[in-house]
């Protein structure tokens, strides 16, 4: 017998329950602090992503100039 797992995004009622659970777990005072931490983490991730991308592009440009000089 096959078991089918139906995994989908939560609907409206589920989102309300999730938000209430977060509010109960963290309290009203901790939520802004939590959001600030998440925002800071996202910013740092994007900065690191840009740095890695620029380093890769610089490496590719260096390889192209070396092959052109030969």
PDB file of N, CA, C and O in Angstrom:
ATOM      1  N   UNK A   1       0.830  -1.170   0.000  1.00  0.00           N
ATOM      2  CA  UNK A   1       0.000   0.000   0.000  1.00  0.00           C
ATOM      3  C   UNK A   1       0.885   1.248   0.000  1.00  0.00           C
ATOM      4  O   UNK A   1       1.875   1.314   0.728  1.00  0.00           O
ATOM      5  N   UNK A   2       0.524   2.222  -0.812  1.00  0.00           N
ATOM      6  CA  UNK A   2       1.308   3.451  -0.926  1.00  0.00           C
ATOM      7  C   UNK A   2       0.783   4.504   0.037  1.00  0.00           C
ATOM      8  O   UNK A   2      -0.426   4.671   0.205  1.00  0.00           O
ATOM      9  N   UNK A   3       1.704   5.203   0.659  1.00  0.00           N
ATOM     10  CA  UNK A   3       1.337   6.322   1.516  1.00  0.00           C
ATOM     11  C   UNK A   3       1.638   7.599   0.749  1.00  0.00           C
ATOM     12  O   UNK A   3       2.751   7.799   0.262  1.00  0.00           O
ATOM     13  N   UNK A   4       0.642   8.450   0.650  1.00  0.00           N
ATOM     14  CA  UNK A   4       0.815   9.711  -0.063  1.00  0.00           C
ATOM     15  C   UNK A   4       0.871  10.833   0.963  1.00  0.00           C
ATOM     16  O   UNK A   4      -0.035  11.003   1.778  1.00  0.00           O
ATOM     17  N   UNK A   5       1.951  11.589   0.901  1.00  0.00           N
ATOM     18  CA  UNK A   5       2.097  12.733   1.799  1.00  0.00           C
ATOM     19  C   UNK A   5       1.725  13.995   1.040  1.00  0.00           C
ATOM     20  O   UNK A   5       2.342  14.329   0.028  1.00  0.00           O
ATOM     21  N   UNK A   6       0.735  14.676   1.525  1.00  0.00           N
ATOM     22  CA  UNK A   6       0.322  15.927   0.896  1.00  0.00           C
ATOM     23  C   UNK A   6       0.889  17.081   1.711  1.00  0.00           C
ATOM     24  O   UNK A   6       0.381  17.422   2.779  1.00  0.00           O
ATOM     25  N   UNK A   7       1.938  17.664   1.188  1.00  0.00           N
ATOM     26  CA  UNK A   7       2.563  18.793   1.862  1.00  0.00           C
ATOM     27  C   UNK A   7       2.317  20.043   1.036  1.00  0.00           C
ATOM     28  O   UNK A   7       2.663  20.093  -0.145  1.00  0.00           O
ATOM     29  N   UNK A   8       1.733  21.029   1.641  1.00  0.00           N
ATOM     30  CA  UNK A   8       1.460  22.269   0.931  1.00  0.00           C
ATOM     31  C   UNK A   8       1.664  23.456   1.848  1.00  0.00           C
ATOM     32  O   UNK A   8       1.998  23.301   3.023  1.00  0.00           O
ATOM     33  N   UNK A   9       1.464  24.612   1.314  1.00  0.00           N
ATOM     34  CA  UNK A   9       1.577  25.816   2.109  1.00  0.00           C
ATOM     35  C   UNK A   9       0.372  25.955   3.021  1.00  0.00           C
ATOM     36  O   UNK A   9      -0.739  25.565   2.660  1.00  0.00           O
ATOM     37  N   UNK A  10       0.596  26.513   4.208  1.00  0.00           N
ATOM     38  CA  UNK A  10      -0.539  26.695   5.122  1.00  0.00           C
ATOM     39  C   UNK A  10      -1.542  27.705   4.573  1.00  0.00           C
ATOM     40  O   UNK A  10      -1.171  28.662   3.894  1.00  0.00           O
ATOM     41  N   UNK A  11      -2.797  27.478   4.874  1.00  0.00           N
ATOM     42  CA  UNK A  11      -3.856  28.391   4.455  1.00  0.00           C
ATOM     43  C   UNK A  11      -4.050  29.499   5.480  1.00  0.00           C
ATOM     44  O   UNK A  11      -3.211  29.694   6.359  1.00  0.00           O
ATOM     45  N   UNK A  12      -5.149  30.218   5.364  1.00  0.00           N
ATOM     46  CA  UNK A  12      -5.412  31.364   6.230  1.00  0.00           C
ATOM     47  C   UNK A  12      -5.503  31.016   7.700  1.00  0.00           C
ATOM     48  O   UNK A  12      -4.870  31.670   8.529  1.00  0.00           O
ATOM     49  N   UNK A  13      -6.280  29.997   8.039  1.00  0.00           N
ATOM     50  CA  UNK A  13      -6.450  29.615   9.442  1.00  0.00           C
ATOM     51  C   UNK A  13      -5.136  29.103  10.032  1.00  0.00           C
ATOM     52  O   UNK A  13      -4.839  29.368  11.197  1.00  0.00           O
ATOM     53  N   UNK A  14      -4.360  28.386   9.253  1.00  0.00           N
ATOM     54  CA  UNK A  14      -3.090  27.867   9.741  1.00  0.00           C
ATOM     55  C   UNK A  14      -2.116  28.996  10.044  1.00  0.00           C
ATOM     56  O   UNK A  14      -1.384  28.939  11.032  1.00  0.00           O
ATOM     57  N   UNK A  15      -2.104  30.026   9.195  1.00  0.00           N
ATOM     58  CA  UNK A  15      -1.225  31.175   9.434  1.00  0.00           C
ATOM     59  C   UNK A  15      -1.598  31.870  10.738  1.00  0.00           C
ATOM     60  O   UNK A  15      -0.721  32.279  11.499  1.00  0.00           O
ATOM     61  N   UNK A  16      -2.883  32.004  10.994  1.00  0.00           N
ATOM     62  CA  UNK A  16      -3.319  32.645  12.235  1.00  0.00           C
ATOM     63  C   UNK A  16      -2.848  31.830  13.434  1.00  0.00           C
ATOM     64  O   UNK A  16      -2.364  32.395  14.415  1.00  0.00           O
ATOM     65  N   UNK A  17      -2.984  30.507  13.365  1.00  0.00           N
ATOM     66  CA  UNK A  17      -2.518  29.660  14.462  1.00  0.00           C
ATOM     67  C   UNK A  17      -1.005  29.751  14.640  1.00  0.00           C
ATOM     68  O   UNK A  17      -0.513  29.767  15.768  1.00  0.00           O
ATOM     69  N   UNK A  18      -0.273  29.809  13.540  1.00  0.00           N
ATOM     70  CA  UNK A  18       1.181  29.930  13.619  1.00  0.00           C
ATOM     71  C   UNK A  18       1.567  31.246  14.272  1.00  0.00           C
ATOM     72  O   UNK A  18       2.439  31.277  15.141  1.00  0.00           O
ATOM     73  N   UNK A  19       0.923  32.336  13.861  1.00  0.00           N
ATOM     74  CA  UNK A  19       1.232  33.647  14.449  1.00  0.00           C
ATOM     75  C   UNK A  19       0.883  33.697  15.927  1.00  0.00           C
ATOM     76  O   UNK A  19       1.630  34.280  16.713  1.00  0.00           O
ATOM     77  N   UNK A  20      -0.235  33.099  16.323  1.00  0.00           N
ATOM     78  CA  UNK A  20      -0.603  33.055  17.740  1.00  0.00           C
ATOM     79  C   UNK A  20       0.406  32.243  18.545  1.00  0.00           C
ATOM     80  O   UNK A  20       0.756  32.621  19.663  1.00  0.00           O
ATOM     81  N   UNK A  21       0.872  31.133  17.985  1.00  0.00           N
ATOM     82  CA  UNK A  21       1.871  30.317  18.677  1.00  0.00           C
ATOM     83  C   UNK A  21       3.171  31.096  18.861  1.00  0.00           C
ATOM     84  O   UNK A  21       3.788  31.028  19.925  1.00  0.00           O
ATOM     85  N   UNK A  22       3.593  31.837  17.832  1.00  0.00           N
ATOM     86  CA  UNK A  22       4.803  32.655  17.934  1.00  0.00           C
ATOM     87  C   UNK A  22       4.625  33.725  18.994  1.00  0.00           C
ATOM     88  O   UNK A  22       5.526  33.969  19.796  1.00  0.00           O
ATOM     89  N   UNK A  23       3.468  34.362  18.999  1.00  0.00           N
ATOM     90  CA  UNK A  23       3.192  35.399  19.990  1.00  0.00           C
ATOM     91  C   UNK A  23       3.224  34.828  21.398  1.00  0.00           C
ATOM     92  O   UNK A  23       3.756  35.462  22.309  1.00  0.00           O
ATOM     93  N   UNK A  24       2.669  33.652  21.590  1.00  0.00           N
ATOM     94  CA  UNK A  24       2.676  33.031  22.913  1.00  0.00           C
ATOM     95  C   UNK A  24       4.085  32.601  23.329  1.00  0.00           C
ATOM     96  O   UNK A  24       4.459  32.742  24.494  1.00  0.00           O
ATOM     97  N   UNK A  25       4.856  32.083  22.393  1.00  0.00           N
ATOM     98  CA  UNK A  25       6.200  31.613  22.721  1.00  0.00           C
ATOM     99  C   UNK A  25       7.166  32.747  23.014  1.00  0.00           C
ATOM    100  O   UNK A  25       7.934  32.675  23.974  1.00  0.00           O
ATOM    101  N   UNK A  26       7.136  33.781  22.207  1.00  0.00           N
ATOM    102  CA  UNK A  26       8.123  34.843  22.336  1.00  0.00           C
ATOM    103  C   UNK A  26       7.612  36.069  23.087  1.00  0.00           C
ATOM    104  O   UNK A  26       8.412  36.821  23.644  1.00  0.00           O
ATOM    105  N   UNK A  27       6.330  36.280  23.115  1.00  0.00           N
ATOM    106  CA  UNK A  27       5.786  37.461  23.767  1.00  0.00           C
ATOM    107  C   UNK A  27       5.894  38.683  22.874  1.00  0.00           C
ATOM    108  O   UNK A  27       6.665  38.698  21.914  1.00  0.00           O
ATOM    109  N   UNK A  28       5.124  39.695  23.192  1.00  0.00           N
ATOM    110  CA  UNK A  28       5.079  40.907  22.376  1.00  0.00           C
ATOM    111  C   UNK A  28       6.372  41.689  22.358  1.00  0.00           C
ATOM    112  O   UNK A  28       6.671  42.367  21.375  1.00  0.00           O
ATOM    113  N   UNK A  29       7.147  41.609  23.432  1.00  0.00           N
ATOM    114  CA  UNK A  29       8.382  42.395  23.509  1.00  0.00           C
ATOM    115  C   UNK A  29       9.523  41.771  22.722  1.00  0.00           C
ATOM    116  O   UNK A  29      10.405  42.481  22.238  1.00  0.00           O
ATOM    117  N   UNK A  30       9.514  40.474  22.591  1.00  0.00           N
ATOM    118  CA  UNK A  30      10.624  39.790  21.925  1.00  0.00           C
ATOM    119  C   UNK A  30      10.479  39.725  20.405  1.00  0.00           C
ATOM    120  O   UNK A  30      11.467  39.505  19.704  1.00  0.00           O
ATOM    121  N   UNK A  31       9.282  39.910  19.893  1.00  0.00           N
ATOM    122  CA  UNK A  31       9.063  39.780  18.448  1.00  0.00           C
ATOM    123  C   UNK A  31       9.843  40.824  17.645  1.00  0.00           C
ATOM    124  O   UNK A  31      10.476  40.453  16.657  1.00  0.00           O
ATOM    125  N   UNK A  32       9.830  42.126  18.019  1.00  0.00           N
ATOM    126  CA  UNK A  32      10.646  43.079  17.253  1.00  0.00           C
ATOM    127  C   UNK A  32      12.135  42.732  17.276  1.00  0.00           C
ATOM    128  O   UNK A  32      12.834  42.896  16.276  1.00  0.00           O
ATOM    129  N   UNK A  33      12.607  42.255  18.417  1.00  0.00           N
ATOM    130  CA  UNK A  33      14.000  41.846  18.536  1.00  0.00           C
ATOM    131  C   UNK A  33      14.289  40.661  17.613  1.00  0.00           C
ATOM    132  O   UNK A  33      15.333  40.612  16.962  1.00  0.00           O
ATOM    133  N   UNK A  34      13.372  39.725  17.564  1.00  0.00           N
ATOM    134  CA  UNK A  34      13.498  38.558  16.687  1.00  0.00           C
ATOM    135  C   UNK A  34      13.518  38.985  15.223  1.00  0.00           C
ATOM    136  O   UNK A  34      14.332  38.486  14.446  1.00  0.00           O
ATOM    137  N   UNK A  35      12.638  39.895  14.842  1.00  0.00           N
ATOM    138  CA  UNK A  35      12.580  40.371  13.450  1.00  0.00           C
ATOM    139  C   UNK A  35      13.849  41.121  13.078  1.00  0.00           C
ATOM    140  O   UNK A  35      14.339  40.985  11.958  1.00  0.00           O
ATOM    141  N   UNK A  36      14.392  41.917  14.011  1.00  0.00           N
ATOM    142  CA  UNK A  36      15.646  42.625  13.754  1.00  0.00           C
ATOM    143  C   UNK A  36      16.766  41.626  13.487  1.00  0.00           C
ATOM    144  O   UNK A  36      17.569  41.811  12.572  1.00  0.00           O
ATOM    145  N   UNK A  37      16.814  40.575  14.286  1.00  0.00           N
ATOM    146  CA  UNK A  37      17.835  39.545  14.096  1.00  0.00           C
ATOM    147  C   UNK A  37      17.696  38.858  12.755  1.00  0.00           C
ATOM    148  O   UNK A  37      18.693  38.596  12.082  1.00  0.00           O
ATOM    149  N   UNK A  38      16.463  38.562  12.361  1.00  0.00           N
ATOM    150  CA  UNK A  38      16.231  37.925  11.054  1.00  0.00           C
ATOM    151  C   UNK A  38      16.650  38.867   9.931  1.00  0.00           C
ATOM    152  O   UNK A  38      17.292  38.440   8.972  1.00  0.00           O
ATOM    153  N   UNK A  39      16.292  40.141  10.042  1.00  0.00           N
ATOM    154  CA  UNK A  39      16.668  41.125   9.022  1.00  0.00           C
ATOM    155  C   UNK A  39      18.174  41.269   8.904  1.00  0.00           C
ATOM    156  O   UNK A  39      18.713  41.366   7.801  1.00  0.00           O
ATOM    157  N   UNK A  40      18.855  41.282  10.049  1.00  0.00           N
ATOM    158  CA  UNK A  40      20.314  41.391  10.045  1.00  0.00           C
ATOM    159  C   UNK A  40      20.933  40.164   9.383  1.00  0.00           C
ATOM    160  O   UNK A  40      21.886  40.285   8.613  1.00  0.00           O
ATOM    161  N   UNK A  41      20.400  38.999   9.677  1.00  0.00           N
ATOM    162  CA  UNK A  41      20.907  37.771   9.070  1.00  0.00           C
ATOM    163  C   UNK A  41      20.718  37.764   7.565  1.00  0.00           C
ATOM    164  O   UNK A  41      21.608  37.342   6.827  1.00  0.00           O
ATOM    165  N   UNK A  42      19.563  38.231   7.107  1.00  0.00           N
ATOM    166  CA  UNK A  42      19.299  38.293   5.659  1.00  0.00           C
ATOM    167  C   UNK A  42      20.253  39.275   4.992  1.00  0.00           C
ATOM    168  O   UNK A  42      20.788  38.993   3.919  1.00  0.00           O
ATOM    169  N   UNK A  43      20.469  40.436   5.628  1.00  0.00           N
ATOM    170  CA  UNK A  43      21.402  41.422   5.079  1.00  0.00           C
ATOM    171  C   UNK A  43      22.807  40.856   4.966  1.00  0.00           C
ATOM    172  O   UNK A  43      23.467  41.027   3.941  1.00  0.00           O
ATOM    173  N   UNK A  44      23.271  40.178   6.020  1.00  0.00           N
ATOM    174  CA  UNK A  44      24.613  39.594   6.000  1.00  0.00           C
ATOM    175  C   UNK A  44      24.725  38.515   4.925  1.00  0.00           C
ATOM    176  O   UNK A  44      25.750  38.413   4.251  1.00  0.00           O
ATOM    177  N   UNK A  45      23.687  37.722   4.765  1.00  0.00           N
ATOM    178  CA  UNK A  45      23.684  36.691   3.727  1.00  0.00           C
ATOM    179  C   UNK A  45      23.788  37.314   2.349  1.00  0.00           C
ATOM    180  O   UNK A  45      24.566  36.848   1.517  1.00  0.00           O
ATOM    181  N   UNK A  46      23.006  38.373   2.092  1.00  0.00           N
ATOM    182  CA  UNK A  46      23.052  39.036   0.783  1.00  0.00           C
ATOM    183  C   UNK A  46      24.403  39.676   0.520  1.00  0.00           C
ATOM    184  O   UNK A  46      24.899  39.642  -0.606  1.00  0.00           O
ATOM    185  N   UNK A  47      25.015  40.272   1.571  1.00  0.00           N
ATOM    186  CA  UNK A  47      26.346  40.854   1.407  1.00  0.00           C
ATOM    187  C   UNK A  47      27.376  39.777   1.070  1.00  0.00           C
ATOM    188  O   UNK A  47      28.227  39.974   0.203  1.00  0.00           O
ATOM    189  N   UNK A  48      27.294  38.644   1.754  1.00  0.00           N
ATOM    190  CA  UNK A  48      28.230  37.553   1.477  1.00  0.00           C
ATOM    191  C   UNK A  48      28.017  37.011   0.066  1.00  0.00           C
ATOM    192  O   UNK A  48      28.976  36.671  -0.627  1.00  0.00           O
ATOM    193  N   UNK A  49      26.756  36.933  -0.352  1.00  0.00           N
ATOM    194  CA  UNK A  49      26.449  36.439  -1.700  1.00  0.00           C
ATOM    195  C   UNK A  49      27.039  37.369  -2.753  1.00  0.00           C
ATOM    196  O   UNK A  49      27.600  36.908  -3.747  1.00  0.00           O
ATOM    197  N   UNK A  50      26.912  38.686  -2.539  1.00  0.00           N
ATOM    198  CA  UNK A  50      27.474  39.649  -3.481  1.00  0.00           C
ATOM    199  C   UNK A  50      28.994  39.554  -3.524  1.00  0.00           C
ATOM    200  O   UNK A  50      29.595  39.648  -4.594  1.00  0.00           O
ATOM    201  N   UNK A  51      29.615  39.366  -2.362  1.00  0.00           N
ATOM    202  CA  UNK A  51      31.074  39.259  -2.293  1.00  0.00           C
ATOM    203  C   UNK A  51      31.558  38.039  -3.057  1.00  0.00           C
ATOM    204  O   UNK A  51      32.503  38.129  -3.841  1.00  0.00           O
ATOM    205  N   UNK A  52      30.922  36.911  -2.835  1.00  0.00           N
ATOM    206  CA  UNK A  52      31.317  35.682  -3.531  1.00  0.00           C
ATOM    207  C   UNK A  52      31.122  35.841  -5.034  1.00  0.00           C
ATOM    208  O   UNK A  52      31.972  35.424  -5.821  1.00  0.00           O
ATOM    209  N   UNK A  53      30.004  36.443  -5.434  1.00  0.00           N
ATOM    210  CA  UNK A  53      29.737  36.637  -6.861  1.00  0.00           C
ATOM    211  C   UNK A  53      30.800  37.523  -7.499  1.00  0.00           C
ATOM    212  O   UNK A  53      31.282  37.230  -8.593  1.00  0.00           O
ATOM    213  N   UNK A  54      31.169  38.615  -6.811  1.00  0.00           N
ATOM    214  CA  UNK A  54      32.178  39.518  -7.383  1.00  0.00           C
ATOM    215  C   UNK A  54      33.539  38.831  -7.447  1.00  0.00           C
ATOM    216  O   UNK A  54      34.287  39.045  -8.402  1.00  0.00           O
ATOM    217  N   UNK A  55      33.877  38.008  -6.447  1.00  0.00           N
ATOM    218  CA  UNK A  55      35.153  37.298  -6.476  1.00  0.00           C
ATOM    219  C   UNK A  55      35.192  36.290  -7.621  1.00  0.00           C
ATOM    220  O   UNK A  55      36.221  36.137  -8.279  1.00  0.00           O
ATOM    221  N   UNK A  56      34.093  35.613  -7.857  1.00  0.00           N
ATOM    222  CA  UNK A  56      34.035  34.658  -8.969  1.00  0.00           C
ATOM    223  C   UNK A  56      34.179  35.391 -10.297  1.00  0.00           C
ATOM    224  O   UNK A  56      34.907  34.938 -11.181  1.00  0.00           O
ATOM    225  N   UNK A  57      33.489  36.521 -10.444  1.00  0.00           N
ATOM    226  CA  UNK A  57      33.582  37.293 -11.686  1.00  0.00           C
ATOM    227  C   UNK A  57      34.996  37.814 -11.896  1.00  0.00           C
ATOM    228  O   UNK A  57      35.500  37.806 -13.020  1.00  0.00           O
ATOM    229  N   UNK A  58      35.649  38.274 -10.811  1.00  0.00           N
ATOM    230  CA  UNK A  58      37.028  38.749 -10.933  1.00  0.00           C
ATOM    231  C   UNK A  58      37.953  37.617 -11.364  1.00  0.00           C
ATOM    232  O   UNK A  58      38.835  37.815 -12.199  1.00  0.00           O
ATOM    233  N   UNK A  59      37.753  36.438 -10.797  1.00  0.00           N
ATOM    234  CA  UNK A  59      38.569  35.282 -11.175  1.00  0.00           C
ATOM    235  C   UNK A  59      38.365  34.909 -12.632  1.00  0.00           C
ATOM    236  O   UNK A  59      39.322  34.558 -13.323  1.00  0.00           O
ATOM    237  N   UNK A  60      37.137  34.979 -13.103  1.00  0.00           N
ATOM    238  CA  UNK A  60      36.853  34.669 -14.505  1.00  0.00           C
ATOM    239  C   UNK A  60      37.504  35.694 -15.413  1.00  0.00           C
ATOM    240  O   UNK A  60      38.047  35.344 -16.460  1.00  0.00           O
ATOM    241  N   UNK A  61      37.452  36.977 -15.012  1.00  0.00           N
ATOM    242  CA  UNK A  61      38.077  38.025 -15.825  1.00  0.00           C
ATOM    243  C   UNK A  61      39.585  37.858 -15.863  1.00  0.00           C
ATOM    244  O   UNK A  61      40.204  38.097 -16.901  1.00  0.00           O
ATOM    245  N   UNK A  62      40.199  37.448 -14.738  1.00  0.00           N
ATOM    246  CA  UNK A  62      41.643  37.229 -14.713  1.00  0.00           C
ATOM    247  C   UNK A  62      42.021  36.077 -15.642  1.00  0.00           C
ATOM    248  O   UNK A  62      43.025  36.152 -16.351  1.00  0.00           O
ATOM    249  N   UNK A  63      41.227  35.023 -15.638  1.00  0.00           N
ATOM    250  CA  UNK A  63      41.510  33.885 -16.521  1.00  0.00           C
ATOM    251  C   UNK A  63      41.382  34.277 -17.975  1.00  0.00           C
ATOM    252  O   UNK A  63      42.173  33.826 -18.803  1.00  0.00           O
ATOM    253  N   UNK A  64      40.404  35.109 -18.310  1.00  0.00           N
ATOM    254  CA  UNK A  64      40.225  35.553 -19.694  1.00  0.00           C
ATOM    255  C   UNK A  64      41.395  36.412 -20.154  1.00  0.00           C
ATOM    256  O   UNK A  64      41.860  36.277 -21.286  1.00  0.00           O
ATOM    257  N   UNK A  65      41.874  37.296 -19.280  1.00  0.00           N
ATOM    258  CA  UNK A  65      43.007  38.154 -19.672  1.00  0.00           C
ATOM    259  C   UNK A  65      44.288  37.340 -19.804  1.00  0.00           C
ATOM    260  O   UNK A  65      45.119  37.647 -20.658  1.00  0.00           O
ATOM    261  N   UNK A  66      44.468  36.300 -18.974  1.00  0.00           N
ATOM    262  CA  UNK A  66      45.664  35.454 -19.077  1.00  0.00           C
ATOM    263  C   UNK A  66      45.650  34.656 -20.379  1.00  0.00           C
ATOM    264  O   UNK A  66      46.684  34.502 -21.029  1.00  0.00           O
ATOM    265  N   UNK A  67      44.474  34.151 -20.758  1.00  0.00           N
ATOM    266  CA  UNK A  67      44.403  33.371 -21.995  1.00  0.00           C
ATOM    267  C   UNK A  67      44.536  34.260 -23.217  1.00  0.00           C
ATOM    268  O   UNK A  67      45.040  33.808 -24.245  1.00  0.00           O
ATOM    269  N   UNK A  68      44.101  35.506 -23.141  1.00  0.00           N
ATOM    270  CA  UNK A  68      44.223  36.423 -24.261  1.00  0.00           C
ATOM    271  C   UNK A  68      45.670  36.847 -24.483  1.00  0.00           C
ATOM    272  O   UNK A  68      46.070  37.091 -25.622  1.00  0.00           O
ATOM    273  N   UNK A  69      46.461  36.938 -23.414  1.00  0.00           N
ATOM    274  CA  UNK A  69      47.853  37.354 -23.519  1.00  0.00           C
ATOM    275  C   UNK A  69      48.725  36.274 -24.142  1.00  0.00           C
ATOM    276  O   UNK A  69      49.775  36.585 -24.706  1.00  0.00           O
ATOM    277  N   UNK A  70      48.319  35.023 -24.054  1.00  0.00           N
ATOM    278  CA  UNK A  70      49.131  33.926 -24.587  1.00  0.00           C
ATOM    279  C   UNK A  70      49.103  33.870 -26.064  1.00  0.00           C
ATOM    280  O   UNK A  70      49.738  33.000 -26.661  1.00  0.00           O
TER     281      UNK A  70
END
